[in-house]
Amino acid sequence: MQEYENLKKSLSLSLEQKKNEILQNLTKQYDEISSKRKAQLEELGRKVLKELS
């Protein structure tokens, strides 16, 4: 029974670590995409202002 509990605890920790890794990767990807999109929108804004002036 103790082996079962140890295995369960080990798997639970592994799953928690994997979940945290996935969340970190998703957050990093989201930040990169957001940053690129912001830069694109700023560039578009500059082009529009230049056209209007």
mmCIF entry with sequence, helices, sheets and N, C-alpha, C, O atoms, coordinates in Angstrom:
data_MODEL
# 
_entry.id   MODEL 
# 
_entity.id                         1 
_entity.type                       polymer 
_entity.pdbx_number_of_molecules   1 
# 
_entity_poly.entity_id                      1 
_entity_poly.type                           'polypeptide(L)' 
_entity_poly.nstd_linkage                   no 
_entity_poly.nstd_monomer                   no 
_entity_poly.pdbx_seq_one_letter_code       MQEYENLKKSLSLSLEQKKNEILQNLTKQYDEISSKRKAQLEELGRKVLKELS 
_entity_poly.pdbx_seq_one_letter_code_can   MQEYENLKKSLSLSLEQKKNEILQNLTKQYDEISSKRKAQLEELGRKVLKELS 
_entity_poly.pdbx_strand_id                 A 
# 
loop_
_entity_poly_seq.entity_id 
_entity_poly_seq.num 
_entity_poly_seq.mon_id 
_entity_poly_seq.hetero 
1 1  MET n 
1 2  GLN n 
1 3  GLU n 
1 4  TYR n 
1 5  GLU n 
1 6  ASN n 
1 7  LEU n 
1 8  LYS n 
1 9  LYS n 
1 10 SER n 
1 11 LEU n 
1 12 SER n 
1 13 LEU n 
1 14 SER n 
1 15 LEU n 
1 16 GLU n 
1 17 GLN n 
1 18 LYS n 
1 19 LYS n 
1 20 ASN n 
1 21 GLU n 
1 22 ILE n 
1 23 LEU n 
1 24 GLN n 
1 25 ASN n 
1 26 LEU n 
1 27 THR n 
1 28 LYS n 
1 29 GLN n 
1 30 TYR n 
1 31 ASP n 
1 32 GLU n 
1 33 ILE n 
1 34 SER n 
1 35 SER n 
1 36 LYS n 
1 37 ARG n 
1 38 LYS n 
1 39 ALA n 
1 40 GLN n 
1 41 LEU n 
1 42 GLU n 
1 43 GLU n 
1 44 LEU n 
1 45 GLY n 
1 46 ARG n 
1 47 LYS n 
1 48 VAL n 
1 49 LEU n 
1 50 LYS n 
1 51 GLU n 
1 52 LEU n 
1 53 SER n 
# 
_struct_asym.id          A 
_struct_asym.entity_id   1 
# 
_struct_conf.conf_type_id            HELX_P 
_struct_conf.id                      HELX_P1 
_struct_conf.pdbx_PDB_helix_id       AA1 
_struct_conf.beg_label_comp_id       GLN 
_struct_conf.beg_label_asym_id       A 
_struct_conf.beg_label_seq_id        2 
_struct_conf.pdbx_beg_PDB_ins_code   ? 
_struct_conf.end_label_comp_id       LEU 
_struct_conf.end_label_asym_id       A 
_struct_conf.end_label_seq_id        52 
_struct_conf.pdbx_end_PDB_ins_code   ? 
_struct_conf.beg_auth_comp_id        GLN 
_struct_conf.beg_auth_asym_id        A 
_struct_conf.beg_auth_seq_id         2 
_struct_conf.end_auth_comp_id        LEU 
_struct_conf.end_auth_asym_id        A 
_struct_conf.end_auth_seq_id         52 
_struct_conf.pdbx_PDB_helix_class    1 
_struct_conf.details                 ? 
_struct_conf.pdbx_PDB_helix_length   51 
# 
_struct_conf_type.id          HELX_P 
_struct_conf_type.criteria    ? 
_struct_conf_type.reference   ? 
# 
loop_
_atom_site.group_PDB 
_atom_site.id 
_atom_site.type_symbol 
_atom_site.label_atom_id 
_atom_site.label_alt_id 
_atom_site.label_comp_id 
_atom_site.label_asym_id 
_atom_site.label_entity_id 
_atom_site.label_seq_id 
_atom_site.pdbx_PDB_ins_code 
_atom_site.Cartn_x 
_atom_site.Cartn_y 
_atom_site.Cartn_z 
_atom_site.occupancy 
_atom_site.B_iso_or_equiv 
_atom_site.pdbx_formal_charge 
_atom_site.auth_seq_id 
_atom_site.auth_comp_id 
_atom_site.auth_asym_id 
_atom_site.auth_atom_id 
_atom_site.pdbx_PDB_model_num 
ATOM 1   N N  . MET A 1 1  ? 0.823  -1.199 0.000   1.00 0.00 ? 1  MET A N  1 
ATOM 2   C CA . MET A 1 1  ? 0.000  0.000  0.000   1.00 0.00 ? 1  MET A CA 1 
ATOM 3   C C  . MET A 1 1  ? 0.866  1.261  0.000   1.00 0.00 ? 1  MET A C  1 
ATOM 4   O O  . MET A 1 1  ? 0.531  2.253  -0.647  1.00 0.00 ? 1  MET A O  1 
ATOM 5   N N  . GLN A 1 2  ? 1.970  1.212  0.725   1.00 0.00 ? 2  GLN A N  1 
ATOM 6   C CA . GLN A 1 2  ? 2.874  2.357  0.783   1.00 0.00 ? 2  GLN A CA 1 
ATOM 7   C C  . GLN A 1 2  ? 3.455  2.650  -0.597  1.00 0.00 ? 2  GLN A C  1 
ATOM 8   O O  . GLN A 1 2  ? 3.606  3.811  -0.977  1.00 0.00 ? 2  GLN A O  1 
ATOM 9   N N  . GLU A 1 3  ? 3.782  1.593  -1.348  1.00 0.00 ? 3  GLU A N  1 
ATOM 10  C CA . GLU A 1 3  ? 4.316  1.781  -2.699  1.00 0.00 ? 3  GLU A CA 1 
ATOM 11  C C  . GLU A 1 3  ? 3.301  2.506  -3.576  1.00 0.00 ? 3  GLU A C  1 
ATOM 12  O O  . GLU A 1 3  ? 3.657  3.385  -4.361  1.00 0.00 ? 3  GLU A O  1 
ATOM 13  N N  . TYR A 1 4  ? 2.043  2.128  -3.432  1.00 0.00 ? 4  TYR A N  1 
ATOM 14  C CA . TYR A 1 4  ? 0.980  2.773  -4.202  1.00 0.00 ? 4  TYR A CA 1 
ATOM 15  C C  . TYR A 1 4  ? 0.906  4.260  -3.871  1.00 0.00 ? 4  TYR A C  1 
ATOM 16  O O  . TYR A 1 4  ? 0.801  5.095  -4.769  1.00 0.00 ? 4  TYR A O  1 
ATOM 17  N N  . GLU A 1 5  ? 0.960  4.585  -2.604  1.00 0.00 ? 5  GLU A N  1 
ATOM 18  C CA . GLU A 1 5  ? 0.895  5.986  -2.181  1.00 0.00 ? 5  GLU A CA 1 
ATOM 19  C C  . GLU A 1 5  ? 2.102  6.775  -2.693  1.00 0.00 ? 5  GLU A C  1 
ATOM 20  O O  . GLU A 1 5  ? 1.970  7.919  -3.129  1.00 0.00 ? 5  GLU A O  1 
ATOM 21  N N  . ASN A 1 6  ? 3.275  6.150  -2.633  1.00 0.00 ? 6  ASN A N  1 
ATOM 22  C CA . ASN A 1 6  ? 4.484  6.816  -3.131  1.00 0.00 ? 6  ASN A CA 1 
ATOM 23  C C  . ASN A 1 6  ? 4.390  7.065  -4.629  1.00 0.00 ? 6  ASN A C  1 
ATOM 24  O O  . ASN A 1 6  ? 4.758  8.135  -5.113  1.00 0.00 ? 6  ASN A O  1 
ATOM 25  N N  . LEU A 1 7  ? 3.898  6.076  -5.354  1.00 0.00 ? 7  LEU A N  1 
ATOM 26  C CA . LEU A 1 7  ? 3.746  6.215  -6.799  1.00 0.00 ? 7  LEU A CA 1 
ATOM 27  C C  . LEU A 1 7  ? 2.738  7.315  -7.122  1.00 0.00 ? 7  LEU A C  1 
ATOM 28  O O  . LEU A 1 7  ? 2.962  8.141  -8.006  1.00 0.00 ? 7  LEU A O  1 
ATOM 29  N N  . LYS A 1 8  ? 1.641  7.308  -6.399  1.00 0.00 ? 8  LYS A N  1 
ATOM 30  C CA . LYS A 1 8  ? 0.612  8.327  -6.604  1.00 0.00 ? 8  LYS A CA 1 
ATOM 31  C C  . LYS A 1 8  ? 1.178  9.728  -6.358  1.00 0.00 ? 8  LYS A C  1 
ATOM 32  O O  . LYS A 1 8  ? 0.929  10.650 -7.134  1.00 0.00 ? 8  LYS A O  1 
ATOM 33  N N  . LYS A 1 9  ? 1.931  9.878  -5.284  1.00 0.00 ? 9  LYS A N  1 
ATOM 34  C CA . LYS A 1 9  ? 2.529  11.167 -4.950  1.00 0.00 ? 9  LYS A CA 1 
ATOM 35  C C  . LYS A 1 9  ? 3.536  11.583 -6.024  1.00 0.00 ? 9  LYS A C  1 
ATOM 36  O O  . LYS A 1 9  ? 3.582  12.746 -6.425  1.00 0.00 ? 9  LYS A O  1 
ATOM 37  N N  . SER A 1 10 ? 4.333  10.633 -6.478  1.00 0.00 ? 10 SER A N  1 
ATOM 38  C CA . SER A 1 10 ? 5.335  10.913 -7.507  1.00 0.00 ? 10 SER A CA 1 
ATOM 39  C C  . SER A 1 10 ? 4.674  11.349 -8.815  1.00 0.00 ? 10 SER A C  1 
ATOM 40  O O  . SER A 1 10 ? 5.111  12.309 -9.448  1.00 0.00 ? 10 SER A O  1 
ATOM 41  N N  . LEU A 1 11 ? 3.632  10.644 -9.207  1.00 0.00 ? 11 LEU A N  1 
ATOM 42  C CA . LEU A 1 11 ? 2.917  10.995 -10.436 1.00 0.00 ? 11 LEU A CA 1 
ATOM 43  C C  . LEU A 1 11 ? 2.250  12.355 -10.310 1.00 0.00 ? 11 LEU A C  1 
ATOM 44  O O  . LEU A 1 11 ? 2.223  13.134 -11.263 1.00 0.00 ? 11 LEU A O  1 
ATOM 45  N N  . SER A 1 12 ? 1.724  12.629 -9.152  1.00 0.00 ? 12 SER A N  1 
ATOM 46  C CA . SER A 1 12 ? 1.074  13.913 -8.916  1.00 0.00 ? 12 SER A CA 1 
ATOM 47  C C  . SER A 1 12 ? 2.081  15.057 -9.049  1.00 0.00 ? 12 SER A C  1 
ATOM 48  O O  . SER A 1 12 ? 1.781  16.090 -9.647  1.00 0.00 ? 12 SER A O  1 
ATOM 49  N N  . LEU A 1 13 ? 3.269  14.865 -8.489  1.00 0.00 ? 13 LEU A N  1 
ATOM 50  C CA . LEU A 1 13 ? 4.315  15.885 -8.594  1.00 0.00 ? 13 LEU A CA 1 
ATOM 51  C C  . LEU A 1 13 ? 4.764  16.051 -10.038 1.00 0.00 ? 13 LEU A C  1 
ATOM 52  O O  . LEU A 1 13 ? 4.983  17.170 -10.501 1.00 0.00 ? 13 LEU A O  1 
ATOM 53  N N  . SER A 1 14 ? 4.900  14.929 -10.754 1.00 0.00 ? 14 SER A N  1 
ATOM 54  C CA . SER A 1 14 ? 5.310  14.995 -12.160 1.00 0.00 ? 14 SER A CA 1 
ATOM 55  C C  . SER A 1 14 ? 4.275  15.744 -12.987 1.00 0.00 ? 14 SER A C  1 
ATOM 56  O O  . SER A 1 14 ? 4.624  16.565 -13.835 1.00 0.00 ? 14 SER A O  1 
ATOM 57  N N  . LEU A 1 15 ? 3.018  15.464 -12.742 1.00 0.00 ? 15 LEU A N  1 
ATOM 58  C CA . LEU A 1 15 ? 1.950  16.153 -13.466 1.00 0.00 ? 15 LEU A CA 1 
ATOM 59  C C  . LEU A 1 15 ? 1.951  17.644 -13.154 1.00 0.00 ? 15 LEU A C  1 
ATOM 60  O O  . LEU A 1 15 ? 1.758  18.470 -14.045 1.00 0.00 ? 15 LEU A O  1 
ATOM 61  N N  . GLU A 1 16 ? 2.163  17.978 -11.912 1.00 0.00 ? 16 GLU A N  1 
ATOM 62  C CA . GLU A 1 16 ? 2.202  19.388 -11.505 1.00 0.00 ? 16 GLU A CA 1 
ATOM 63  C C  . GLU A 1 16 ? 3.364  20.107 -12.191 1.00 0.00 ? 16 GLU A C  1 
ATOM 64  O O  . GLU A 1 16 ? 3.209  21.231 -12.666 1.00 0.00 ? 16 GLU A O  1 
ATOM 65  N N  . GLN A 1 17 ? 4.521  19.459 -12.240 1.00 0.00 ? 17 GLN A N  1 
ATOM 66  C CA . GLN A 1 17 ? 5.682  20.054 -12.907 1.00 0.00 ? 17 GLN A CA 1 
ATOM 67  C C  . GLN A 1 17 ? 5.407  20.244 -14.392 1.00 0.00 ? 17 GLN A C  1 
ATOM 68  O O  . GLN A 1 17 ? 5.731  21.287 -14.961 1.00 0.00 ? 17 GLN A O  1 
ATOM 69  N N  . LYS A 1 18 ? 4.808  19.235 -15.020 1.00 0.00 ? 18 LYS A N  1 
ATOM 70  C CA . LYS A 1 18 ? 4.511  19.314 -16.449 1.00 0.00 ? 18 LYS A CA 1 
ATOM 71  C C  . LYS A 1 18 ? 3.504  20.432 -16.713 1.00 0.00 ? 18 LYS A C  1 
ATOM 72  O O  . LYS A 1 18 ? 3.647  21.190 -17.672 1.00 0.00 ? 18 LYS A O  1 
ATOM 73  N N  . LYS A 1 19 ? 2.499  20.529 -15.868 1.00 0.00 ? 19 LYS A N  1 
ATOM 74  C CA . LYS A 1 19 ? 1.499  21.591 -16.010 1.00 0.00 ? 19 LYS A CA 1 
ATOM 75  C C  . LYS A 1 19 ? 2.166  22.960 -15.921 1.00 0.00 ? 19 LYS A C  1 
ATOM 76  O O  . LYS A 1 19 ? 1.868  23.854 -16.712 1.00 0.00 ? 19 LYS A O  1 
ATOM 77  N N  . ASN A 1 20 ? 3.068  23.119 -14.959 1.00 0.00 ? 20 ASN A N  1 
ATOM 78  C CA . ASN A 1 20 ? 3.765  24.398 -14.797 1.00 0.00 ? 20 ASN A CA 1 
ATOM 79  C C  . ASN A 1 20 ? 4.627  24.715 -16.009 1.00 0.00 ? 20 ASN A C  1 
ATOM 80  O O  . ASN A 1 20 ? 4.680  25.865 -16.446 1.00 0.00 ? 20 ASN A O  1 
ATOM 81  N N  . GLU A 1 21 ? 5.308  23.701 -16.563 1.00 0.00 ? 21 GLU A N  1 
ATOM 82  C CA . GLU A 1 21 ? 6.113  23.906 -17.772 1.00 0.00 ? 21 GLU A CA 1 
ATOM 83  C C  . GLU A 1 21 ? 5.238  24.371 -18.930 1.00 0.00 ? 21 GLU A C  1 
ATOM 84  O O  . GLU A 1 21 ? 5.589  25.308 -19.647 1.00 0.00 ? 21 GLU A O  1 
ATOM 85  N N  . ILE A 1 22 ? 4.109  23.717 -19.106 1.00 0.00 ? 22 ILE A N  1 
ATOM 86  C CA . ILE A 1 22 ? 3.198  24.065 -20.201 1.00 0.00 ? 22 ILE A CA 1 
ATOM 87  C C  . ILE A 1 22 ? 2.682  25.487 -20.028 1.00 0.00 ? 22 ILE A C  1 
ATOM 88  O O  . ILE A 1 22 ? 2.632  26.253 -20.990 1.00 0.00 ? 22 ILE A O  1 
ATOM 89  N N  . LEU A 1 23 ? 2.301  25.841 -18.812 1.00 0.00 ? 23 LEU A N  1 
ATOM 90  C CA . LEU A 1 23 ? 1.818  27.201 -18.549 1.00 0.00 ? 23 LEU A CA 1 
ATOM 91  C C  . LEU A 1 23 ? 2.900  28.239 -18.824 1.00 0.00 ? 23 LEU A C  1 
ATOM 92  O O  . LEU A 1 23 ? 2.619  29.299 -19.382 1.00 0.00 ? 23 LEU A O  1 
ATOM 93  N N  . GLN A 1 24 ? 4.134  27.936 -18.435 1.00 0.00 ? 24 GLN A N  1 
ATOM 94  C CA . GLN A 1 24 ? 5.232  28.870 -18.698 1.00 0.00 ? 24 GLN A CA 1 
ATOM 95  C C  . GLN A 1 24 ? 5.449  29.037 -20.194 1.00 0.00 ? 24 GLN A C  1 
ATOM 96  O O  . GLN A 1 24 ? 5.643  30.153 -20.676 1.00 0.00 ? 24 GLN A O  1 
ATOM 97  N N  . ASN A 1 25 ? 5.419  27.922 -20.935 1.00 0.00 ? 25 ASN A N  1 
ATOM 98  C CA . ASN A 1 25 ? 5.610  27.993 -22.383 1.00 0.00 ? 25 ASN A CA 1 
ATOM 99  C C  . ASN A 1 25 ? 4.486  28.771 -23.056 1.00 0.00 ? 25 ASN A C  1 
ATOM 100 O O  . ASN A 1 25 ? 4.736  29.587 -23.944 1.00 0.00 ? 25 ASN A O  1 
ATOM 101 N N  . LEU A 1 26 ? 3.261  28.520 -22.639 1.00 0.00 ? 26 LEU A N  1 
ATOM 102 C CA . LEU A 1 26 ? 2.128  29.241 -23.221 1.00 0.00 ? 26 LEU A CA 1 
ATOM 103 C C  . LEU A 1 26 ? 2.212  30.735 -22.915 1.00 0.00 ? 26 LEU A C  1 
ATOM 104 O O  . LEU A 1 26 ? 1.938  31.568 -23.778 1.00 0.00 ? 26 LEU A O  1 
ATOM 105 N N  . THR A 1 27 ? 2.587  31.062 -21.700 1.00 0.00 ? 27 THR A N  1 
ATOM 106 C CA . THR A 1 27 ? 2.728  32.468 -21.321 1.00 0.00 ? 27 THR A CA 1 
ATOM 107 C C  . THR A 1 27 ? 3.814  33.139 -22.152 1.00 0.00 ? 27 THR A C  1 
ATOM 108 O O  . THR A 1 27 ? 3.643  34.266 -22.617 1.00 0.00 ? 27 THR A O  1 
ATOM 109 N N  . LYS A 1 28 ? 4.931  32.441 -22.334 1.00 0.00 ? 28 LYS A N  1 
ATOM 110 C CA . LYS A 1 28 ? 6.031  32.986 -23.140 1.00 0.00 ? 28 LYS A CA 1 
ATOM 111 C C  . LYS A 1 28 ? 5.577  33.211 -24.579 1.00 0.00 ? 28 LYS A C  1 
ATOM 112 O O  . LYS A 1 28 ? 5.847  34.261 -25.163 1.00 0.00 ? 28 LYS A O  1 
ATOM 113 N N  . GLN A 1 29 ? 4.884  32.221 -25.151 1.00 0.00 ? 29 GLN A N  1 
ATOM 114 C CA . GLN A 1 29 ? 4.398  32.351 -26.528 1.00 0.00 ? 29 GLN A CA 1 
ATOM 115 C C  . GLN A 1 29 ? 3.399  33.497 -26.641 1.00 0.00 ? 29 GLN A C  1 
ATOM 116 O O  . GLN A 1 29 ? 3.450  34.274 -27.594 1.00 0.00 ? 29 GLN A O  1 
ATOM 117 N N  . TYR A 1 30 ? 2.500  33.606 -25.681 1.00 0.00 ? 30 TYR A N  1 
ATOM 118 C CA . TYR A 1 30 ? 1.509  34.680 -25.690 1.00 0.00 ? 30 TYR A CA 1 
ATOM 119 C C  . TYR A 1 30 ? 2.196  36.044 -25.638 1.00 0.00 ? 30 TYR A C  1 
ATOM 120 O O  . TYR A 1 30 ? 1.834  36.961 -26.376 1.00 0.00 ? 30 TYR A O  1 
ATOM 121 N N  . ASP A 1 31 ? 3.194  36.165 -24.754 1.00 0.00 ? 31 ASP A N  1 
ATOM 122 C CA . ASP A 1 31 ? 3.918  37.433 -24.632 1.00 0.00 ? 31 ASP A CA 1 
ATOM 123 C C  . ASP A 1 31 ? 4.632  37.791 -25.931 1.00 0.00 ? 31 ASP A C  1 
ATOM 124 O O  . ASP A 1 31 ? 4.629  38.948 -26.351 1.00 0.00 ? 31 ASP A O  1 
ATOM 125 N N  . GLU A 1 32 ? 5.247  36.786 -26.567 1.00 0.00 ? 32 GLU A N  1 
ATOM 126 C CA . GLU A 1 32 ? 5.949  37.039 -27.832 1.00 0.00 ? 32 GLU A CA 1 
ATOM 127 C C  . GLU A 1 32 ? 4.971  37.487 -28.917 1.00 0.00 ? 32 GLU A C  1 
ATOM 128 O O  . GLU A 1 32 ? 5.239  38.442 -29.646 1.00 0.00 ? 32 GLU A O  1 
ATOM 129 N N  . ILE A 1 33 ? 3.851  36.801 -29.018 1.00 0.00 ? 33 ILE A N  1 
ATOM 130 C CA . ILE A 1 33 ? 2.844  37.142 -30.029 1.00 0.00 ? 33 ILE A CA 1 
ATOM 131 C C  . ILE A 1 33 ? 2.276  38.535 -29.753 1.00 0.00 ? 33 ILE A C  1 
ATOM 132 O O  . ILE A 1 33 ? 2.114  39.338 -30.673 1.00 0.00 ? 33 ILE A O  1 
ATOM 133 N N  . SER A 1 34 ? 1.978  38.816 -28.489 1.00 0.00 ? 34 SER A N  1 
ATOM 134 C CA . SER A 1 34 ? 1.433  40.130 -28.122 1.00 0.00 ? 34 SER A CA 1 
ATOM 135 C C  . SER A 1 34 ? 2.419  41.242 -28.459 1.00 0.00 ? 34 SER A C  1 
ATOM 136 O O  . SER A 1 34 ? 2.032  42.295 -28.964 1.00 0.00 ? 34 SER A O  1 
ATOM 137 N N  . SER A 1 35 ? 3.682  41.002 -28.179 1.00 0.00 ? 35 SER A N  1 
ATOM 138 C CA . SER A 1 35 ? 4.713  41.999 -28.451 1.00 0.00 ? 35 SER A CA 1 
ATOM 139 C C  . SER A 1 35 ? 4.834  42.266 -29.950 1.00 0.00 ? 35 SER A C  1 
ATOM 140 O O  . SER A 1 35 ? 4.926  43.418 -30.374 1.00 0.00 ? 35 SER A O  1 
ATOM 141 N N  . LYS A 1 36 ? 4.833  41.204 -30.746 1.00 0.00 ? 36 LYS A N  1 
ATOM 142 C CA . LYS A 1 36 ? 4.909  41.367 -32.205 1.00 0.00 ? 36 LYS A CA 1 
ATOM 143 C C  . LYS A 1 36 ? 3.683  42.103 -32.727 1.00 0.00 ? 36 LYS A C  1 
ATOM 144 O O  . LYS A 1 36 ? 3.796  42.995 -33.567 1.00 0.00 ? 36 LYS A O  1 
ATOM 145 N N  . ARG A 1 37 ? 2.530  41.729 -32.234 1.00 0.00 ? 37 ARG A N  1 
ATOM 146 C CA . ARG A 1 37 ? 1.283  42.358 -32.680 1.00 0.00 ? 37 ARG A CA 1 
ATOM 147 C C  . ARG A 1 37 ? 1.270  43.842 -32.313 1.00 0.00 ? 37 ARG A C  1 
ATOM 148 O O  . ARG A 1 37 ? 0.847  44.679 -33.110 1.00 0.00 ? 37 ARG A O  1 
ATOM 149 N N  . LYS A 1 38 ? 1.732  44.160 -31.112 1.00 0.00 ? 38 LYS A N  1 
ATOM 150 C CA . LYS A 1 38 ? 1.789  45.560 -30.688 1.00 0.00 ? 38 LYS A CA 1 
ATOM 151 C C  . LYS A 1 38 ? 2.708  46.358 -31.608 1.00 0.00 ? 38 LYS A C  1 
ATOM 152 O O  . LYS A 1 38 ? 2.374  47.471 -32.014 1.00 0.00 ? 38 LYS A O  1 
ATOM 153 N N  . ALA A 1 39 ? 3.862  45.789 -31.934 1.00 0.00 ? 39 ALA A N  1 
ATOM 154 C CA . ALA A 1 39 ? 4.806  46.471 -32.829 1.00 0.00 ? 39 ALA A CA 1 
ATOM 155 C C  . ALA A 1 39 ? 4.186  46.676 -34.210 1.00 0.00 ? 39 ALA A C  1 
ATOM 156 O O  . ALA A 1 39 ? 4.364  47.729 -34.822 1.00 0.00 ? 39 ALA A O  1 
ATOM 157 N N  . GLN A 1 40 ? 3.460  45.670 -34.699 1.00 0.00 ? 40 GLN A N  1 
ATOM 158 C CA . GLN A 1 40 ? 2.803  45.789 -36.005 1.00 0.00 ? 40 GLN A CA 1 
ATOM 159 C C  . GLN A 1 40 ? 1.750  46.891 -35.981 1.00 0.00 ? 40 GLN A C  1 
ATOM 160 O O  . GLN A 1 40 ? 1.654  47.680 -36.922 1.00 0.00 ? 40 GLN A O  1 
ATOM 161 N N  . LEU A 1 41 ? 0.968  46.949 -34.921 1.00 0.00 ? 41 LEU A N  1 
ATOM 162 C CA . LEU A 1 41 ? -0.066 47.975 -34.819 1.00 0.00 ? 41 LEU A CA 1 
ATOM 163 C C  . LEU A 1 41 ? 0.541  49.368 -34.697 1.00 0.00 ? 41 LEU A C  1 
ATOM 164 O O  . LEU A 1 41 ? 0.019  50.327 -35.266 1.00 0.00 ? 41 LEU A O  1 
ATOM 165 N N  . GLU A 1 42 ? 1.640  49.482 -33.961 1.00 0.00 ? 42 GLU A N  1 
ATOM 166 C CA . GLU A 1 42 ? 2.305  50.782 -33.849 1.00 0.00 ? 42 GLU A CA 1 
ATOM 167 C C  . GLU A 1 42 ? 2.833  51.228 -35.208 1.00 0.00 ? 42 GLU A C  1 
ATOM 168 O O  . GLU A 1 42 ? 2.700  52.396 -35.574 1.00 0.00 ? 42 GLU A O  1 
ATOM 169 N N  . GLU A 1 43 ? 3.423  50.313 -35.949 1.00 0.00 ? 43 GLU A N  1 
ATOM 170 C CA . GLU A 1 43 ? 3.934  50.635 -37.286 1.00 0.00 ? 43 GLU A CA 1 
ATOM 171 C C  . GLU A 1 43 ? 2.791  51.048 -38.208 1.00 0.00 ? 43 GLU A C  1 
ATOM 172 O O  . GLU A 1 43 ? 2.912  52.018 -38.957 1.00 0.00 ? 43 GLU A O  1 
ATOM 173 N N  . LEU A 1 44 ? 1.697  50.324 -38.154 1.00 0.00 ? 44 LEU A N  1 
ATOM 174 C CA . LEU A 1 44 ? 0.527  50.666 -38.963 1.00 0.00 ? 44 LEU A CA 1 
ATOM 175 C C  . LEU A 1 44 ? 0.013  52.052 -38.586 1.00 0.00 ? 44 LEU A C  1 
ATOM 176 O O  . LEU A 1 44 ? -0.342 52.844 -39.459 1.00 0.00 ? 44 LEU A O  1 
ATOM 177 N N  . GLY A 1 45 ? -0.025 52.344 -37.298 1.00 0.00 ? 45 GLY A N  1 
ATOM 178 C CA . GLY A 1 45 ? -0.458 53.661 -36.831 1.00 0.00 ? 45 GLY A CA 1 
ATOM 179 C C  . GLY A 1 45 ? 0.427  54.769 -37.377 1.00 0.00 ? 45 GLY A C  1 
ATOM 180 O O  . GLY A 1 45 ? -0.064 55.815 -37.800 1.00 0.00 ? 45 GLY A O  1 
ATOM 181 N N  . ARG A 1 46 ? 1.741  54.534 -37.367 1.00 0.00 ? 46 ARG A N  1 
ATOM 182 C CA . ARG A 1 46 ? 2.669  55.534 -37.917 1.00 0.00 ? 46 ARG A CA 1 
ATOM 183 C C  . ARG A 1 46 ? 2.426  55.746 -39.409 1.00 0.00 ? 46 ARG A C  1 
ATOM 184 O O  . ARG A 1 46 ? 2.450  56.879 -39.889 1.00 0.00 ? 46 ARG A O  1 
ATOM 185 N N  . LYS A 1 47 ? 2.193  54.656 -40.139 1.00 0.00 ? 47 LYS A N  1 
ATOM 186 C CA . LYS A 1 47 ? 1.947  54.768 -41.583 1.00 0.00 ? 47 LYS A CA 1 
ATOM 187 C C  . LYS A 1 47 ? 0.662  55.547 -41.856 1.00 0.00 ? 47 LYS A C  1 
ATOM 188 O O  . LYS A 1 47 ? 0.613  56.385 -42.756 1.00 0.00 ? 47 LYS A O  1 
ATOM 189 N N  . VAL A 1 48 ? -0.367 55.266 -41.077 1.00 0.00 ? 48 VAL A N  1 
ATOM 190 C CA . VAL A 1 48 ? -1.644 55.961 -41.253 1.00 0.00 ? 48 VAL A CA 1 
ATOM 191 C C  . VAL A 1 48 ? -1.474 57.448 -40.962 1.00 0.00 ? 48 VAL A C  1 
ATOM 192 O O  . VAL A 1 48 ? -1.952 58.287 -41.725 1.00 0.00 ? 48 VAL A O  1 
ATOM 193 N N  . LEU A 1 49 ? -0.798 57.778 -39.866 1.00 0.00 ? 49 LEU A N  1 
ATOM 194 C CA . LEU A 1 49 ? -0.573 59.190 -39.530 1.00 0.00 ? 49 LEU A CA 1 
ATOM 195 C C  . LEU A 1 49 ? 0.240  59.891 -40.615 1.00 0.00 ? 49 LEU A C  1 
ATOM 196 O O  . LEU A 1 49 ? -0.021 61.046 -40.951 1.00 0.00 ? 49 LEU A O  1 
ATOM 197 N N  . LYS A 1 50 ? 1.220  59.186 -41.152 1.00 0.00 ? 50 LYS A N  1 
ATOM 198 C CA . LYS A 1 50 ? 2.040  59.765 -42.219 1.00 0.00 ? 50 LYS A CA 1 
ATOM 199 C C  . LYS A 1 50 ? 1.186  60.042 -43.457 1.00 0.00 ? 50 LYS A C  1 
ATOM 200 O O  . LYS A 1 50 ? 1.334  61.084 -44.095 1.00 0.00 ? 50 LYS A O  1 
ATOM 201 N N  . GLU A 1 51 ? 0.297  59.113 -43.793 1.00 0.00 ? 51 GLU A N  1 
ATOM 202 C CA . GLU A 1 51 ? -0.592 59.284 -44.949 1.00 0.00 ? 51 GLU A CA 1 
ATOM 203 C C  . GLU A 1 51 ? -1.560 60.446 -44.736 1.00 0.00 ? 51 GLU A C  1 
ATOM 204 O O  . GLU A 1 51 ? -1.883 61.169 -45.679 1.00 0.00 ? 51 GLU A O  1 
ATOM 205 N N  . LEU A 1 52 ? -2.017 60.623 -43.512 1.00 0.00 ? 52 LEU A N  1 
ATOM 206 C CA . LEU A 1 52 ? -2.993 61.674 -43.225 1.00 0.00 ? 52 LEU A CA 1 
ATOM 207 C C  . LEU A 1 52 ? -2.357 63.059 -43.171 1.00 0.00 ? 52 LEU A C  1 
ATOM 208 O O  . LEU A 1 52 ? -3.055 64.061 -43.328 1.00 0.00 ? 52 LEU A O  1 
ATOM 209 N N  . SER A 1 53 ? -1.059 63.133 -42.954 1.00 0.00 ? 53 SER A N  1 
ATOM 210 C CA . SER A 1 53 ? -0.427 64.456 -42.821 1.00 0.00 ? 53 SER A CA 1 
ATOM 211 C C  . SER A 1 53 ? 0.164  64.945 -44.129 1.00 0.00 ? 53 SER A C  1 
ATOM 212 O O  . SER A 1 53 ? 0.729  66.038 -44.181 1.00 0.00 ? 53 SER A O  1 
# 
